[in-house]
Amino acid sequence: MTPRGAYMRVGTSAEPMPQEQIDRLFAMRTRNSIGRIVSNRQDLSFEQLRIYYDERGKRLNQGREVFKS
């Protein structure tokens, strides 16, 4: 992000935000991603996904169990 695309309100005008402030705000952002979200249900499996894909004639890679702990 650059000052050309980030503005801040100063009185009644909008001024370009300094790069240092953009960097600081960007560093403070919440870093939620699908991989960090904790499910309320921890008994998760991919069985329903497998059934969904099987019904549509698609095959999932069954040789790798990446998400199994």
Protein Blocks (a to p, Z undefined) as FASTA:
>chain_A
ZZklpccdehjbccdddfklmmmmmmmpccddfklpccfblcbcfklmmmmmmmnopacd
fkbcfkbZZ
